[in-house]
Amino acid sequence: MVAKVIEATEMRVGTYLMLDGVAHQVKKMDTSKTGKHGHAKVRFEAVSAMTGKKKVQVVPGHDKFEVPMIDKKQAQVLSIAGETASLMDSESFENFDLSIPEDLQGVVNESGTIEYWDIEGEKLMKKVM
């Protein structure tokens, strides 16, 4: 379920977009001026929220993009096995496993609390509380 739809000229650095069914964050963007008979063009670089892969696109300014629904939630760390943490949601008490990102390895500890994002049904660990 997408939150809203925006035009390419409305996006800003830091905006999340759905590209090919995956959430991406806009890191850079340039908007060209309209010509005498043309339309504005938007060139942007976006990084996948899940994999970190970069994507560069040039689109007309009137192209529309979906903005994903991002739910920010907290969970308690039940156990850690290698690079995977077993978590329990603080509100729904649902148990699930998430991989620990490289920047949080060694920082996440058992019985601690973390913040995770639920982006269109995919969960991503963001920070330690």
C-alpha angles and dihedrals in degrees: 000000000000121000097217146330122247135184120246092251090057095058120103135191107285095029116134117227135180109240117176090345095305128104114247130182118223110237101171134011139176127190120204121212120253118261128224092276101007141086131246115269125213121206115191141170117214131183123213112248091215106039105017093233116150124233125190121198139171114205138165113268093245095057112118127228131191118237110214125232108248118195114194111207140166129234138181119238109237099178142342124224113180108301095345127086125201108221140188119208111239094222108033097027089226114159120221142149126243131181114244113239117236094249092055099045110118091017097071111081134180117275089018126122125244136183117234132182125225105207111184092324097317117108124218128182110230112170148345116254 
